Amino acid sequence: MTDFTLADLETIVAGRAASEDAGSYTASLAAKGIGHVAKKLGEEATETVIAAVSQDDDRLTSEAADLIYHLMVALHLRRVPLTAVMSELARRTAQSGIAEKAGRAGGTGGLRA
């Protein structure tokens, strides 16, 4: 088990995105803007789905890490703090998934507790 958290990743992403380090992948992503990062996020989501249905656990783990990393970069660029996402997850899991989903506009997506 590791003590590394998503909050740790958020801090690292913020620091690296603000750096001028030419060797930083995060800095280069941030410099390309949210459109590029969103495209990468979509690619990583697709790769994660493929790994989930047709590859081994190690590959799924790797792709999930890529997906979470790119999501954190997107959140950073949009200035959406991880605490906002965690608050939304807490709100959604405080009730059943069916009731939560029905209460949202459009009634799509969400967690099912």
N, C-alpha and C positions, 0 to 999 in steps of 0.2 A: 504494500500500500504506500502511496506517496502523499506527502503533505502539500503538494502543488495544487493550487486552486484556480478556478476561473478568474477570481479577483487578482491573483498573481499574474495571470496571462494578460488581463486588462491593463495592469500597470506596465508590464513589459511592452505591450503593443503601443501604448501611449508614448512611452519614452523613445522607442525606436522610430515611431512614425514622425516624431518631432525632430529627430536627429538628421544630420546632414551626412551621415556615414554612407559612402558610396557602396559599401559592401553589405548594407542592410537590405534584406528582401522586404521587410516591413516598410522601410523608408521609401523604397522604390514603388511599392504598391500604393502607398499613401499619396505619393507625388502624381500618380496616374489618375487619381480621383475615384469617386464613388462608382461611376459607370463601369470602369475597368474592374474594380473590386467586386461589384455585383455580378459581373460576368464570371469572374473566377469563382465566386461563391456558388453560382449555379452549376459550373463545371464540377466543383467538388461535391455538390449534392448528388449529381448524377453518378459520379464515381463511387460515392458511398452506397447508393442504392444498388449498383451493380455488384459491389463487394458483398453487400448484405445477402443477395440472392444467389450468387454464383462463385464466391471466393472464400478463402479460409478466414479464420478469426483474426489472424495477424494482419491480413490485408484490410479487413473491415476496421480494425483498430486504427491502422495507419490512415485510412481514408476519413474516418470519423474525426481524428485529430486535425487533419487538413481542413475539414469542414468547419469545425469549431474555431480554428485559428482564423480562417477567412471571415467567418461571421463576426468575430471580435474586431477585426480590422474594419469591417463595414459599420458596426455599431460605433466604433471610435470616430470614423469619418463623419457619421451623422450626428455625433454628440449625444448618443443614447447610452446612458450609463448602464452597466451590468445590473446595478441595484434596481433599475426600472424594470428590466426583464425578470429579475427574480421576484419582484413585487407582483408582477402580472402572473407569473407562475403560481405564486402563493395564493393569489386571489382565485385563480381558476381551480386550484386543487382543494379549496375550502368547501366546495360543493361537488355533487356528482357531475360527471362529464356530460351527461345528457341535459341536466338542468343548466349547466354553465353554457353549453353550446346553444341551447334554445334562447338564452338570455342575450346573446350577442346579435348585433345587426347582421342579417344574412344567415346566421346559424351555421357557419362553416368552420371547419378546422377545430383545433383545441385539444386539450388533454382530456382523457377519460379516466376519472378516478374510480 
